[in-house]
Amino acid sequence: MAAVTLIGSPVSPYVRKVLAACAIKGLEVELDPISPMYGNDDFERISPLRRVPVWIEGDLVLCDSSVIVQYIEETRPGPSLWPADPARRAKARWLEEFADTRLFDVLGWRLFFQIALKPRFFGTEADPEVVEKARDVELPQILDYLESQMPETGFLFGELSMADLSVAPAFLNARAVQINVDPERWPRLAAWLERMNEQTPLGPLNKLARNLMRTPLAAHRDRLTEFGLAPASRSWMGEAARRGPMTPQ
Ligand SMILES: N[C@@H](CCC(=O)N[C@@H](CS)C(=O)NCC(=O)O)C(=O)O
């Protein structure tokens, strides 16, 4: 099989989701750790939504973390990324979908992007109404639902699966803008997040992401090697930040 290049900064929860799947399968990839906002014209040609992650393997180019992890599962040996039982597998896929849509909309776009990225990349301030509603109304509803799905011990479906690795990553980005899960109100969710950090490949990836959040973009490639990841031989990084067709205001 051809060598794999993955485009996307580990600051992206979706990129960490794919990297965690690779770690479980023992699969090494080369990484171009760009922020999608800084993708160049070539990036836009292969990622029409200007989004990361993008998987390149020979002539094959795949966009979207769920498409990519499904492809990894179908082409690579090693532990399965989903539960074996069809009903549990279907439920795991639903939680992946919930995480990639509603959970990320609130934690990723209305909190992390508004507070941390919008001012930094586009020079505009966070919209306080969006942030307040996300934090005080929308997020608690999501956390109540996730709490109802959480086991007392272990992972969502016993063994670690893509359900866990899809739901957990965005919580780190939220923590970076002081949005935390209150362990008094959502005890199972908070304890599961701790286990995800301490017992799974997401832990070291979260450590790398935290480090990159404090590092100027130009130095991100050098940080990868310090964390045991191989930088790609080419980069799709451009000069200035641009919005994609689906970047929120
Ligand atoms: N459904 C996609 C979502 C990917 C996504 O939204 N990635 C973010 C980074 S966390 C992105 O590239 N955003 C840039 C933009 O939309 O402008 C997936 O699962 O890969």
The ligand as an SDF file (V2000), in Angstrom:
LIG
                    3D

 20 19  0  0  0  0  0  0  0  0999 V2000
  -17.5400   16.2320    8.8330 N   0  0  0  0  0  0  0  0  0  0  0  0
  -16.1600   16.6340    8.6980 C   0  0  0  0  0  0  0  0  0  0  0  0
  -15.9380   17.9280    9.4610 C   0  0  0  0  0  0  0  0  0  0  0  0
  -14.4900   18.3990    9.3890 C   0  0  0  0  0  0  0  0  0  0  0  0
  -14.3390   19.8180    9.9370 C   0  0  0  0  0  0  0  0  0  0  0  0
  -15.3110   20.5650   10.1690 O   0  0  0  0  0  0  0  0  0  0  0  0
  -13.0840   20.1920   10.1670 N   0  0  0  0  0  0  0  0  0  0  0  0
  -12.7880   21.5270   10.6430 C   0  0  0  0  0  0  0  0  0  0  0  0
  -11.5680   21.5120   11.5520 C   0  0  0  0  0  0  0  0  0  0  0  0
  -11.9620   20.9710   13.1580 S   0  0  0  0  0  0  0  0  0  0  0  0
  -12.4270   22.3920    9.4570 C   0  0  0  0  0  0  0  0  0  0  0  0
  -11.6630   21.9530    8.6250 O   0  0  0  0  0  0  0  0  0  0  0  0
  -12.9710   23.6110    9.4230 N   0  0  0  0  0  0  0  0  0  0  0  0
  -12.6310   24.5990    8.4330 C   0  0  0  0  0  0  0  0  0  0  0  0
  -13.8350   25.2940    7.8700 C   0  0  0  0  0  0  0  0  0  0  0  0
  -14.9490   24.7390    7.9020 O   0  0  0  0  0  0  0  0  0  0  0  0
  -13.6610   26.4020    7.3840 O   0  0  0  0  0  0  0  0  0  0  0  0
  -15.2560   15.4970    9.1930 C   0  0  0  0  0  0  0  0  0  0  0  0
  -15.7550   14.6230    9.9180 O   0  0  0  0  0  0  0  0  0  0  0  0
  -14.0730   15.4580    8.8090 O   0  0  0  0  0  0  0  0  0  0  0  0
  1  2  1  0
  2  3  1  0
  2 18  1  0
  3  4  1  0
  4  5  1  0
  5  6  2  0
  5  7  1  0
  7  8  1  0
  8  9  1  0
  8 11  1  0
  9 10  1  0
 11 12  2  0
 11 13  1  0
 13 14  1  0
 14 15  1  0
 15 16  2  0
 15 17  1  0
 18 19  2  0
 18 20  1  0
M  END
$$$$
